[in-house]
Amino acid sequence: MNRARRLLLLVALIGLTSLATTASLLLLVDRPAARASAPVAGPRALATRADLGRDELDTIELFRRCSPSVVYITNLAVRRDPFGMNVSEVPQGTGSGFVWDQGGYVVTNFHVIQGAQAAEVTLSDHTTWPARFVGAEPDKDLAVLKIDAPAEKLAPMALGSSNDLLVGQRVYAIGNPFGLDQTLTVGIISALKRQIRSVTNRPIQDVIQTDAAINPGNSGGPLLDSAGRLIGVNTAIYSPQGSGSVGIGFAVPVDTVNGVVPQLIRHGKVVRPGLGVVMASDAQARRFGLQGALVLHVSPDSAAEQAGIRPTRQDNYGRLFLGDVIVALDDQPVTSADEFSQLMEGRAVGDAVKLRLQRGDTALTITVRLQALP
């Protein structure tokens, strides 16, 4: 009997010891790292900065240097209290942007601030500033805001070039996906010269495709090369289920940005060269069996009117007379209104362009000097 009691007592002691040991382990795991005791020496020392690879150190330095240029943008809507007269500003969307210069100009996507009644810009030091709308170019999905922050708080983004990029180059995206500010993702240039549609359904040319993770909230943020220079503005992703990044993101090239932003700062809009005509949609032109850009309307006193371009018209009996069809611009074939718009990229006000027209059964060539469109 005594032997049995001693055996039971021994089992109980072993159980209590085991329980105490388990509780200690749970407390150790749950304890914040700051309260943990000094690490026990082991066969491998903890990693230090000196142990990091050269490429890791370069990435860390790039983020440290470039992240102060990236901002968080809040799109605000003004709401009135239905039970009183109080008016408040309510966030209705967020995105990213970057500092253009120390004058307080900030660049983002047009769709980030589209429909906003007010906007706020939060800098990397977490100070928030009310923003004024300066101008936008919806066809390129670009917009400029201005804040009155002191110059010493503003770190302008260094500009690169997009005309010499190569597929396979490493790229870095910094932004605020899903409201998580100052987020860095890394990838490569997957393809070049892609085309996407802007919010106005106009084509944006020479777009950069990347596999760097870009998600909602990254819009308007910078895409950087390995030297930390801006090469594009993150704008869209391909997401079949509408969920998030699947490794196909798109950025408006910096050469396009550099052509648009100074005009928005100077004029509040892009001064576009043109003929002073309204083109039929490609679907309308196809209904008439036409290949080219069909002229629907010619503005009075426009460059097109002075050059003798004819619009589509209807007589008193309802008969339709088709206008001129532009089939070539400076000897480059034009098969659609979209293609004509693409070929006009890079032209400037005052440039003389040669147009080949189809007028019924007659082909003719004219020269038109491009005007500034209103």
C-alpha positions in Angstrom: 0.0 0.0 0.0 2.8 2.4 0.9 4.5 1.5 -2.4 1.3 2.4 -4.3 1.0 5.8 -2.5 4.6 6.6 -3.3 4.0 5.8 -6.9 0.9 8.0 -7.1 2.9 10.9 -5.4 5.7 10.5 -7.9 3.3 10.7 -10.9 1.6 13.9 -9.4 5.0 15.6 -9.0 6.0 14.8 -12.6 2.6 16.3 -13.8 3.1 19.5 -11.8 6.6 19.9 -13.1 5.5 19.4 -16.7 2.6 22.0 -16.3 5.0 24.6 -14.8 7.4 24.1 -17.7 4.6 24.5 -20.4 3.4 27.7 -18.7 6.9 29.2 -18.8 7.2 28.5 -22.6 3.8 30.1 -23.3 4.8 33.2 -21.4 8.1 33.4 -23.2 6.5 33.2 -26.6 3.8 35.8 -25.7 6.3 38.3 -24.2 7.1 41.4 -26.4 10.6 41.3 -27.8 11.6 44.4 -25.8 11.1 42.5 -22.6 12.8 39.3 -23.6 16.1 38.4 -21.8 19.4 38.5 -23.6 19.6 36.0 -26.4 21.2 32.7 -25.7 24.4 32.2 -27.6 24.0 29.6 -30.3 25.9 28.2 -33.3 24.8 31.2 -35.5 24.8 34.9 -34.4 21.8 37.1 -35.1 22.0 38.9 -38.5 23.3 42.4 -38.5 23.4 45.1 -41.2 26.8 44.0 -42.1 25.5 40.5 -42.9 23.0 41.8 -45.6 23.7 41.4 -49.2 24.8 44.3 -51.5 21.4 44.2 -53.4 19.5 44.3 -50.1 21.5 47.3 -48.8 20.9 49.0 -52.1 17.1 48.4 -51.8 17.1 49.7 -48.2 19.0 52.8 -49.2 16.7 53.4 -52.2 13.6 53.3 -50.0 15.2 55.5 -47.3 16.1 58.1 -50.0 12.9 58.0 -52.1 10.1 57.4 -49.7 10.0 61.0 -48.3 8.9 62.0 -51.8 5.8 59.8 -51.8 2.6 61.1 -50.4 -0.8 59.8 -49.3 -3.8 61.4 -50.9 -7.3 61.4 -49.5 -10.2 62.3 -51.8 -12.9 64.1 -49.8 -16.6 64.7 -50.4 -18.5 67.4 -48.6 -21.6 66.1 -46.7 -24.3 68.1 -44.9 -25.8 66.7 -41.7 -29.4 65.8 -42.6 -30.5 66.8 -39.1 -28.8 70.1 -39.0 -26.8 72.7 -41.0 -23.3 71.3 -40.2 -21.1 70.5 -43.2 -18.2 68.0 -43.0 -15.7 66.5 -45.3 -15.9 62.7 -45.6 -13.1 60.5 -47.2 -14.4 58.8 -50.3 -11.2 57.3 -51.6 -7.4 57.2 -51.1 -4.4 56.9 -53.4 -0.8 57.8 -53.8 1.2 60.6 -55.3 4.7 62.2 -55.2 6.2 65.6 -54.7 7.1 67.3 -58.0 9.0 70.3 -56.7 9.5 72.4 -53.6 6.8 74.8 -54.8 4.3 72.3 -53.3 3.1 70.7 -56.5 2.1 67.0 -56.1 1.4 64.6 -59.0 -1.1 61.8 -58.9 -3.6 60.0 -61.2 -6.7 61.8 -62.3 -8.9 58.9 -61.2 -7.5 59.3 -57.7 -9.1 62.7 -57.3 -11.9 62.4 -59.8 -15.1 63.7 -58.4 -13.4 65.1 -55.3 -14.9 68.2 -53.7 -11.7 68.6 -51.6 -8.4 66.7 -51.1 -5.7 66.2 -48.4 -2.1 65.3 -48.9 -0.2 63.5 -46.1 3.6 63.7 -46.3 5.9 61.0 -45.1 6.3 62.8 -41.8 2.5 62.2 -41.3 1.7 65.9 -41.4 -1.5 66.5 -43.4 -2.1 69.5 -45.7 -5.2 70.7 -47.6 -4.6 70.5 -51.3 -5.8 72.7 -54.1 -6.6 71.4 -57.6 -4.2 72.8 -60.2 -5.1 70.9 -63.4 -5.7 67.5 -64.9 -5.2 65.6 -68.2 -7.8 62.8 -68.0 -6.7 61.4 -71.4 -3.4 60.5 -69.7 -4.9 59.9 -66.2 -2.7 62.5 -64.7 -3.5 65.4 -62.3 -1.6 68.0 -60.2 -2.4 69.3 -56.7 -0.7 72.0 -54.7 -0.1 72.2 -51.0 1.3 75.1 -48.9 3.8 73.0 -47.0 7.2 74.6 -46.2 9.9 73.9 -48.8 12.1 72.1 -46.2 9.3 69.5 -45.8 9.2 68.7 -49.5 11.5 66.2 -51.2 11.0 66.3 -55.0 11.2 63.0 -56.8 14.2 62.6 -59.1 13.1 62.2 -62.7 14.4 59.5 -65.1 13.7 58.7 -68.7 11.4 56.0 -70.2 12.7 56.0 -73.8 15.7 53.8 -73.0 14.1 51.2 -70.6 14.7 47.5 -71.1 12.6 44.5 -70.3 14.1 42.8 -67.3 15.2 45.9 -65.5 14.5 45.9 -61.8 11.9 48.4 -60.7 10.5 49.6 -57.3 7.0 50.8 -56.5 6.3 52.9 -53.4 2.7 53.8 -52.4 -0.2 53.2 -50.1 -2.0 50.0 -51.1 -5.2 49.5 -49.1 -4.3 52.5 -47.0 -1.0 51.0 -45.8 1.3 54.0 -46.2 4.9 53.9 -47.3 4.8 50.4 -48.8 7.7 49.2 -51.0 7.3 46.4 -53.6 10.0 45.1 -56.0 9.8 43.6 -59.5 11.0 43.9 -63.0 9.8 45.5 -66.2 7.8 42.8 -67.8 7.0 44.5 -71.1 7.2 47.9 -72.8 5.0 49.9 -75.2 1.7 48.5 -73.9 -1.5 50.4 -74.5 -4.2 51.0 -71.9 -7.4 53.0 -71.8 -7.7 56.2 -69.8 -10.8 57.1 -67.8 -12.0 59.0 -71.0 -11.5 55.8 -73.0 -8.7 57.3 -74.9 -5.5 55.2 -75.5 -2.4 55.9 -73.4 0.6 54.9 -75.4 4.0 53.3 -74.4 2.8 52.1 -71.0 5.2 50.2 -68.8 4.1 46.7 -67.7 5.6 45.4 -64.4 5.2 42.5 -62.0 5.9 44.6 -58.9 2.9 44.3 -56.7 0.5 47.2 -57.4 -2.9 47.2 -55.6 -5.7 49.7 -55.0 -4.2 52.7 -53.3 -0.9 52.4 -55.3 -2.5 54.5 -58.0 -0.6 57.8 -58.6 2.5 56.5 -56.8 6.0 56.3 -58.5 7.6 53.4 -60.3 11.4 53.8 -59.9 14.5 52.4 -61.5 17.4 51.0 -59.4 18.9 54.5 -59.2 15.7 55.8 -57.5 14.6 57.8 -60.5 11.0 58.1 -61.6 10.3 56.1 -64.7 6.5 55.9 -64.5 3.3 56.6 -62.5 1.5 53.5 -61.3 -2.0 53.6 -62.8 -3.7 50.3 -63.4 -3.6 46.6 -62.8 -5.0 43.6 -64.7 -7.2 41.8 -62.2 -9.5 39.2 -63.7 -11.5 38.8 -60.5 -11.3 42.4 -59.4 -9.5 41.3 -56.2 -5.9 42.6 -56.3 -2.6 42.2 -58.0 -1.9 39.2 -60.1 1.5 40.4 -61.2 0.4 42.6 -64.1 0.6 46.3 -63.4 0.8 49.3 -65.7 2.5 52.7 -65.3 2.3 55.8 -67.4 5.8 56.5 -68.7 7.7 59.4 -67.2 8.4 60.9 -70.7 4.6 61.4 -71.0 4.4 62.7 -67.4 7.2 65.2 -68.1 5.3 66.5 -71.2 2.0 66.9 -69.3 2.8 68.1 -65.8 4.7 71.4 -66.7 1.7 72.4 -68.8 -0.8 71.6 -66.0 1.3 73.8 -63.6 1.6 76.6 -66.2 -1.9 76.6 -67.8 -4.1 74.3 -65.7 -4.6 72.1 -68.7 -2.7 70.6 -71.6 -2.5 72.8 -74.6 -3.2 70.3 -77.4 -2.4 70.8 -81.1 -5.2 69.8 -83.5 -7.1 70.6 -86.6 -10.3 71.9 -85.1 -12.5 68.9 -86.1 -14.7 66.3 -84.5 -14.2 62.8 -85.7 -16.8 60.0 -86.0 -16.3 57.1 -83.7 -14.6 54.0 -85.3 -17.9 52.1 -84.9 -19.7 54.8 -86.9 -17.1 54.8 -89.6 -17.3 51.0 -89.9 -21.1 51.3 -90.4 -20.4 53.2 -93.6 -17.7 50.8 -94.7 -14.9 53.3 -94.2 -11.3 52.8 -93.2 -9.8 56.0 -91.8 -10.9 58.9 -89.6 -14.2 60.3 -90.8 -14.7 64.1 -90.2 -18.1 64.8 -88.7 -17.7 68.5 -87.8 -15.3 71.4 -88.7 -15.2 74.3 -86.3 -15.6 77.8 -87.7 -12.3 79.7 -88.3 -10.3 76.5 -87.5 -7.2 75.3 -89.1 -9.3 72.6 -90.8 -11.8 75.1 -92.2 -9.0 77.3 -93.6 -7.4 74.2 -95.2 -10.8 73.3 -96.9 -11.5 70.1 -95.0 -15.2 69.2 -95.4 -17.5 67.9 -92.6 -20.3 65.4 -92.8 -23.6 67.2 -93.5 -27.3 66.5 -94.1 -29.4 68.4 -96.6 -33.0 69.6 -96.2 -34.3 66.3 -97.5 -32.5 64.3 -94.8 -29.9 63.0 -97.2 -26.5 62.4 -95.6 -23.3 63.5 -97.3 -20.2 62.0 -95.7 -17.3 64.3 -95.0 -13.6 63.9 -95.7 -11.9 60.7 -94.5 -8.3 61.2 -93.3 -6.4 58.1 -94.5 -2.8 59.3 -93.9 -0.9 61.7 -91.7 2.6 62.7 -92.9 2.6 59.6 -95.1 1.7 57.3 -92.2 -1.5 55.3 -92.8 -4.5 56.2 -90.7 -7.1 53.4 -90.4 -9.2 54.7 -87.5 -9.8 57.8 -85.4 -7.9 56.2 -82.5 -4.9 55.7 -84.8 -5.1 59.4 -85.9 -5.0 60.5 -82.3 -2.0 58.3 -81.6 -0.1 59.7 -84.6 -0.8 63.2 -83.4 1.1 62.5 -80.2 4.3 64.5 -80.1 3.1 67.2 -82.5 3.1 70.8 -81.3 1.0 73.9 -82.0 2.2 75.5 -85.2 3.5 72.3 -86.8 2.6 71.8 -90.4 1.2 68.3 -91.2 0.4 66.7 -94.5 -3.0 65.0 -94.7 -4.1 62.6 -97.3 -7.9 62.7 -97.7 -10.5 60.6 -99.4 -13.4 62.7 -100.6 -15.9 60.4 -102.2 -14.1 58.9 -105.1 -11.4 61.6 -105.1 -8.1 61.4 -103.3 -6.3 64.6 -102.4 -3.4 65.8 -100.2 -3.4 69.0 -98.2 -1.1 70.7 -95.7 -2.6 72.0 -92.4 -0.8 74.1 -89.7 -1.9 72.8 -86.3 -3.7 75.1 -83.9 -4.1 75.2 -80.1 -7.4 73.4 -79.2 -9.7 75.2 -76.7 
